[in-house]
Amino acid sequence: MQFSESKFNNSLILILKRYSAAVRNMELTILLPSLLRDMPPDEVCDCEEETCRDLHANYLMLKAIRNTVESSLAPSDDRKAKNTALNKTLEPLLDTDPEALFHFHLKGLFFVMNDLTKKTQSLTEKYLDIVGVTNC
């Protein structure tokens, strides 16, 4: 049992480290983040105006998430207020078996962190395309 717990913990730590490293690489690569202003993201944005972001806003968001992951600080109250609708949709889950709830959230965390890592790498590549540098 100890071995599988250790392997699992390393997997969670590894995925968080990968994200942090991707953001660090993004910061080192993107020397002029202002070039990303008003640049639409690659994916088609079929969302409300408030949640559609340009590449610069994505850059800032990815850095902020990394800072939260590394500092273990809870989000501020204004961020919590924006997530009120999401919290209401998750309320039925609170009556679920704690182990099932844990696995649900852990799976979600892995999915989100992998997605954020890919978005960070994509943003870095997009910046290199903008400045005309080929990434080997």
N, C-alpha and C positions, 0 to 999 in steps of 0.2 A: 504493500500500500504506500509506503514511504517513497518508493521509486516513482510511481505514477504521479503522486502529488508533486514531487520535485520536477518531473518532466512537464507537468501541466503549468506549474508556476513559471518555469523557464520559457514556455511558449507564450504566455501572457506578457512577460517581461520583454521577450524578444520582439513581439509585434509592436509594443510601445517604443522600444529602442529603434526599430526600423523607421517608424513614423518620425521620431525625433531626428534621426540621421537624415531622412529625406528633407525635412524642414531646414535643418542646418545647411545641407547642400544647396537648397533653394536660396537661402539667405546669402550664402557665399557666391552663388552664381548671379543672382539678380542684384546688380550693382545700382541700377536706377529703377526702383519700383514704380516711379511715376510714369514710366513708359507704358505701364499696364493700365493706366486710367482710360476709361471709356472703351476698353477693348472687351468685346463680348466673349463669354466663355465658349469653348468649342461645342459643348452639348447644347441642344435646343432647349431654351428656357420656356417651359410651359407652366408658369407659376405666377403668383401674385407679384406685383411690382416691388414690394418690400423685400421679397426673398430672392429676386433676380439680382445678381451682382456682376460687376465687371471684374476683370482679372485682378485689378488692384485690390478690390474689396475681398476677393478670394485669398489673395496673398496675405492680407492682414488677418483674415479669419483663421487661416492655417497656422500662422504664427501664434495667434492668441490661444488656439486649442493646444498647441505644443506647450506653451507656457503653463496652461492649466494642468496638462498631463504631468509635466515635470515638477510643478510646485505643489500639486495635490490640493489646490485651493478650490473651494466650491464656487460655482458661478455667482455673479452678483445678483441682487434682487431684480434689476431691470431685465436681465436675461431670463430669470425665472418667470417673470410676468409674461414674456413673449411665448413661453412654452405652456401656458395655462390650458390651451385647447388640447395639446398633446397629453398633458397630465390627465385630463378628463377622459380621454380615450383609453388610458392605461389603468384607470381605477378598477375595472373588473378583474384585472390580473392580480390585484392585491389579495383577493380571496383564494388564490391558487396555492397549491402545494409549494412550500418554500424551496424545495430542491428543484422543482420544475421551473419556478420563477427564476432561480439562480441560473439555470442552464439557458433559459430564454434570454436573459440579459447578457450572459457571457457570450452566447452566439452572436447577439446583436453587437456587442463591443468588438468582437473579432471582425465582423462584417464592416462596421463603421471605420475601424482603424485601418483595415486593408483598403477601403475605398478612399479614405483621406490620404493615405500614402500614395496611391495611384494618382489622385488629383494633384498632390504636391509635385510628383515627378512630371506629370503632364504640364503643369504650369511652368516648371523649370524649362522643359523642352520648348514650350511655346515662346518663352522669353528669348531663348537662344535663337529661335527662328526669327523673332522680331528684330533682334540686333544683328542677324546675318551670320551667326556662328554655327557651324555644323558640329553636332555632337557625335563623336566617334564611339 
